[in-house]
Amino acid sequence: MDISSAVSIADLESMARRRLPKVIFDYLYGGAEDEITLSANLDAFKQWQFKPRLVTGHVSRNLSVDLFGDRLSLPFLIGPTGLNGLHWKGADLALAQAAKQAQTVHTVSTASTNSLEDIAKVSSGPKWFQLYPWGDRAVVGRLIDRAKAAGYTVMMVTVDSLVAGKRERDARNKFSHEVHLTPRVIWDGITHPDWLIKTWFAGGGMPRIENVAEFVGPGSNASQLAEFTRSQRNAGLNWDDIAWMKDRWGGPFLVKGIACAEDVPLAKKAGADGVVVSNHGGRQLDGAPATLDVLQEVVQASGDNFPVLIDGGFRRGSDIIKALALGAKAILLGRATLYGLAAGGEPGVAKALSILQSELDRSLALLGCESVQALNSSWVRRVAK
């Protein structure tokens, strides 16, 4: 596909939809149950308007942010996403390389289909790792130790998927961390030859969740690793466990999945250095609020020197500005960069990042704001009901 013709993230989404078999696109696109929260994430941006200030004399804009002692060129990062090898061979390496070129961060997921060590080798600058608290402390501790040894500098633990969400698109497709080759799925693959040849055959079939292979044993296949992840959900996770993880890690540590102000002091008490406002892209608890709708209360509860990041539905540079104005320190991208990946591999990811960077810079200019650091709530207003 000619990704150079894409002028928006929506264009990349359309390209990804055409290239991927339905079972794979449904996994990428879909949410839980009636997808109310999935839609709410997108709709929340429409509830805020800008307050432009013109004739400011600002010739250029500064898009950089400082996070945990590092200067990033952009206020958005590639967030953690799993099973990316379903979309493109070597997907996690492509995401890391595109982030490196854009001088931002790729957050590696525990559920990556390239190992965290291999991804670290192609990364430069800050390396972030996302931890799923699967299994007992022996498993979690081993993943933490491996991330430290590979040179990762920031860790975030995801706490909103301790029980699997009911993703009905996946259930209808009989997808659960692996593709079941039913006649319908096989035909779907055959009718998407670019994906079949460049991803499925080139990648050796169903990609494995590489980071858990050592816990299952030598020669384990994708199905066995998928079953391991399903069996290791840790519904009994508590804040003492989070404190233990922070102590084991020792460095900057974020709790991802915060959706209310009440959880902020608990995260702080456990030793967190920041939080990520997230509802898992609408893929877990359907009926949870849009992340943008709870951002301000989380920011207010966090206070100074405790960064709040956010994900959930970001498709435009203007979306990013609204979240920054409401107090977010930076944005984590999920589907936006995966649409680019599915449409065209590393160049597709680079295209997604470039689109958002250009939109962000243009919107800041039209707003009359000289930098993302200068954004605050005075630049936006809530739409009157």
C-alpha positions in Angstrom: 0.0 0.0 0.0 1.1 3.5 -0.7 1.4 4.9 2.8 2.8 8.2 1.4 -0.8 9.1 0.3 -2.0 9.0 3.9 -2.8 12.5 5.3 -4.4 11.4 8.6 -4.4 8.6 11.1 -7.9 7.7 9.8 -6.3 7.1 6.4 -3.8 4.7 8.0 -6.7 3.0 9.8 -8.4 2.4 6.4 -5.3 1.0 4.9 -4.8 -1.3 7.9 -8.4 -2.5 7.6 -7.9 -3.4 3.9 -4.6 -5.2 4.5 -5.5 -7.2 7.6 -7.8 -10.3 7.7 -10.9 -9.5 9.7 -9.9 -11.6 12.8 -6.7 -9.6 13.1 -8.2 -6.1 12.4 -11.0 -6.9 14.9 -8.4 -7.6 17.6 -6.6 -4.4 16.8 -9.7 -2.2 16.5 -12.2 -3.7 18.9 -13.1 -3.1 22.5 -15.1 -4.8 25.3 -18.8 -5.7 25.2 -20.8 -2.9 23.6 -17.7 -0.8 23.1 -19.2 2.1 25.0 -15.9 3.1 26.6 -14.1 2.6 23.2 -16.4 5.2 21.7 -16.3 7.4 24.8 -12.6 7.8 24.5 -13.0 9.2 20.9 -16.0 11.3 21.7 -14.5 13.0 24.8 -12.2 15.2 22.6 -15.3 16.8 21.0 -16.4 18.1 24.4 -13.5 20.6 24.5 -12.9 23.7 22.3 -9.8 25.8 21.9 -9.4 29.4 23.0 -7.0 30.8 20.4 -4.8 33.9 21.1 -3.7 35.5 17.9 -1.0 37.9 16.7 1.5 36.5 19.2 4.6 36.8 17.2 5.7 33.2 17.8 7.6 32.0 14.7 8.2 28.4 15.8 7.0 26.0 18.4 8.8 23.9 21.0 7.3 20.4 21.1 9.8 18.8 23.5 9.1 17.5 27.0 11.3 16.4 29.9 10.4 13.0 31.5 12.4 11.4 34.3 15.6 13.2 33.4 15.4 12.7 29.7 14.5 15.3 27.0 12.1 13.9 24.4 11.5 15.8 21.1 7.8 15.1 21.2 5.2 15.0 23.9 3.8 11.7 22.7 5.3 8.2 23.1 4.5 4.8 21.5 2.6 3.0 24.2 2.8 -0.7 25.1 0.9 -3.0 22.9 1.0 -6.8 22.6 1.0 -9.4 19.9 2.2 -6.8 17.3 3.7 -9.5 15.2 0.2 -10.3 14.0 0.3 -7.0 12.0 3.9 -7.1 10.6 6.9 -9.3 10.8 9.4 -7.9 13.4 6.7 -5.4 14.5 8.2 -4.5 17.9 11.6 -3.8 16.3 9.9 -1.6 13.7 8.1 0.4 16.4 11.4 0.8 18.3 13.3 2.0 15.3 10.6 4.5 14.3 10.6 5.9 17.8 14.3 6.2 17.7 14.2 8.2 14.4 11.5 10.5 15.9 13.5 10.9 19.1 10.8 9.7 21.3 10.2 6.5 23.3 8.8 3.1 22.4 7.4 1.4 25.5 8.0 -2.4 25.2 5.2 -4.6 26.3 5.5 -7.9 28.3 3.4 -9.3 25.5 5.8 -8.2 22.7 6.5 -10.7 19.9 10.2 -9.8 19.9 12.1 -10.3 23.1 12.7 -7.3 25.3 16.4 -7.9 24.9 16.3 -7.9 21.1 14.2 -4.7 21.1 16.7 -3.0 23.4 19.5 -3.7 20.9 17.8 -1.6 18.2 16.7 1.2 20.6 18.7 4.3 21.6 17.9 6.9 24.2 15.5 6.1 27.0 14.1 2.6 27.1 10.7 1.9 28.8 9.3 -1.4 29.7 5.6 -2.2 30.5 5.1 -5.0 33.0 2.1 -7.3 33.1 2.0 -8.7 36.7 1.5 -12.3 35.4 2.2 -15.2 37.7 3.8 -15.2 41.1 6.6 -13.0 42.3 9.2 -15.3 40.8 7.9 -14.6 37.3 7.4 -10.9 37.9 10.8 -10.5 39.5 12.5 -12.3 36.7 10.9 -10.0 34.1 12.0 -6.9 36.2 15.6 -8.2 36.4 15.7 -8.9 32.7 14.5 -5.4 31.9 17.2 -3.9 34.2 19.9 -6.0 32.6 18.8 -5.0 29.1 19.1 -1.3 29.9 15.5 -0.2 30.4 15.3 3.0 32.4 11.5 3.4 33.2 9.0 0.7 34.1 5.2 0.9 34.1 3.0 -1.8 35.5 -0.5 -2.3 34.0 -3.1 -2.9 36.7 -6.4 -2.7 34.7 -6.3 -6.2 33.1 -6.1 -8.5 36.1 -9.2 -10.1 34.8 -9.7 -10.5 31.0 -12.2 -8.1 29.5 -15.1 -9.6 27.4 -14.0 -8.7 23.9 -16.9 -10.0 21.8 -15.3 -9.4 18.4 -12.5 -11.8 19.5 -14.9 -14.3 21.0 -16.8 -14.5 17.7 -13.6 -15.0 15.9 -12.4 -17.6 18.4 -9.3 -15.4 19.1 -7.7 -15.5 22.5 -4.0 -14.5 22.2 -3.8 -16.9 19.3 -5.5 -17.4 15.9 -7.6 -20.6 15.6 -7.4 -21.7 12.0 -11.1 -22.3 11.2 -12.2 -22.5 7.5 -13.5 -19.0 7.6 -10.2 -17.6 9.1 -8.2 -19.5 6.5 -10.2 -18.1 3.7 -9.9 -14.6 5.2 -6.1 -15.0 5.2 -6.0 -16.2 1.6 -8.0 -13.2 0.5 -5.5 -10.9 2.1 -2.4 -12.1 0.2 -0.1 -9.2 1.2 -0.6 -9.9 4.9 -0.5 -13.7 4.4 2.9 -13.6 2.6 4.7 -10.7 4.3 3.4 -11.4 7.9 2.1 -14.9 8.4 4.4 -16.9 6.2 7.4 -14.6 6.5 6.9 -14.6 10.3 6.6 -18.4 10.5 2.9 -18.5 11.4 1.4 -17.4 14.7 3.8 -15.1 16.5 4.9 -16.0 20.0 4.8 -13.9 23.2 8.6 -14.2 23.4 9.2 -12.7 26.9 7.4 -15.6 28.6 9.0 -18.4 26.7 11.5 -19.2 29.4 8.7 -19.9 31.9 7.1 -22.5 29.6 10.2 -24.4 28.5 12.4 -25.1 25.5 10.5 -25.6 22.2 7.3 -24.1 23.4 5.0 -23.0 20.7 2.7 -19.9 20.3 -0.3 -21.8 21.6 1.5 -22.9 24.8 2.7 -19.4 25.5 -0.7 -18.0 24.9 -2.2 -20.5 27.3 0.5 -19.5 29.9 -0.6 -15.8 29.7 -4.2 -16.7 30.0 -3.5 -18.8 33.1 -1.4 -16.2 34.9 -3.9 -13.4 35.4 -3.4 -12.1 38.9 -6.7 -10.9 40.2 -5.3 -10.9 43.8 -2.8 -8.1 43.0 -2.6 -5.5 45.7 -0.7 -2.3 46.6 1.8 -4.2 48.6 2.7 -6.1 45.5 3.1 -2.8 43.6 5.4 -1.5 46.4 7.5 -4.7 46.1 7.8 -4.3 42.3 8.9 -0.7 42.7 11.5 -1.8 45.3 12.7 -4.6 43.0 13.0 -2.2 40.1 14.5 0.7 41.9 14.1 3.3 39.1 11.3 5.5 37.8 8.1 3.5 38.1 4.6 4.3 36.7 1.2 2.7 37.5 -0.9 2.4 34.3 -4.6 2.0 34.5 -5.6 4.8 36.9 -9.1 6.0 36.3 -10.0 8.0 39.4 -8.4 10.4 41.9 -8.9 8.0 44.8 -6.2 5.6 43.5 -3.5 8.3 43.2 -2.5 8.5 46.9 -2.4 4.7 47.0 0.0 4.6 44.0 2.1 7.3 45.7 2.3 5.4 49.0 3.4 2.3 47.0 6.3 4.2 45.7 5.1 5.1 42.2 6.8 8.1 40.5 3.8 8.8 38.3 0.6 7.3 36.8 -1.0 6.7 33.4 -4.6 7.5 33.1 -5.9 4.6 31.0 -8.9 2.3 30.5 -6.9 -0.1 28.3 -8.3 1.5 25.1 -11.8 0.5 26.0 -10.8 -3.2 26.0 -11.5 -4.1 29.6 -14.3 -2.6 31.7 -17.0 -1.4 29.3 -18.8 1.6 30.9 -15.6 3.0 32.4 -15.2 6.8 31.7 -13.2 8.2 28.9 -9.7 8.9 30.0 -9.9 12.6 29.1 -13.0 12.9 31.3 -11.1 11.9 34.4 -7.7 13.5 33.6 -8.2 16.7 35.5 -9.3 15.0 38.8 -6.2 12.7 38.6 -3.9 15.6 37.9 -5.3 17.6 40.8 -4.9 14.6 43.1 -1.3 14.1 41.9 0.1 17.5 42.8 3.5 18.8 41.6 6.5 16.6 40.6 4.3 13.6 40.0 3.7 13.3 36.2 0.4 12.1 34.8 0.4 10.5 31.4 -2.6 9.4 29.4 -3.7 7.2 26.6 -7.0 6.4 25.0 -8.3 7.4 21.5 -5.7 9.9 20.4 -6.0 10.3 16.6 -5.1 14.0 16.1 -2.5 16.5 17.1 -5.3 18.6 18.4 -6.3 15.7 20.7 -2.8 15.7 22.1 -3.0 19.5 22.8 -6.3 19.1 24.7 -4.8 16.5 27.0 -1.7 18.5 27.6 -3.8 21.6 28.4 -5.8 19.6 30.9 -2.6 18.6 32.8 -1.1 15.5 31.1 2.6 15.5 30.9 2.7 13.2 27.8 0.5 11.0 25.7 0.9 7.2 25.0 -0.2 6.2 21.5 -1.7 2.7 20.9 -3.9 2.2 17.9 -2.6 5.3 16.0 0.9 3.9 15.5 -0.4 0.3 15.1 -2.5 1.4 12.2 0.6 2.7 10.6 2.5 -0.5 11.4 -0.3 -2.7 9.9 -0.5 -0.5 6.8 3.3 -0.4 6.1 5.7 -1.6 8.8 8.3 0.7 10.1 7.6 3.4 7.4 4.0 3.3 8.4 4.8 3.9 12.0 7.1 6.8 11.0 4.2 8.2 8.9 1.8 8.0 11.8 4.3 9.9 14.1 5.0 12.4 11.4 1.3 13.1 10.8 0.7 13.7 14.5 3.9 15.9 14.9 2.8 18.0 11.9 -0.8 18.4 13.2 0.5 19.2 16.7 2.8 21.9 15.5 0.2 23.4 13.1 -2.5 23.4 15.8 -0.2 25.1 18.3 0.6 27.8 15.8 -3.1 28.4 15.1 -3.7 28.4 18.8 -1.1 31.1 19.3 0.9 29.0 21.8 4.7 28.9 21.6 5.3 25.5 23.3 3.7 22.4 24.7 5.1 23.4 28.1 3.1 26.6 28.0 -0.2 24.8 27.7 -2.7 24.9 30.6 -6.5 24.9 31.1 -6.7 28.6 30.0 -6.3 27.4 26.4 -9.4 25.3 26.3 -13.1 25.5 27.3 -15.7 22.8 27.8 -18.4 22.8 25.2 -21.6 24.3 26.7 -24.4 21.7 27.1 
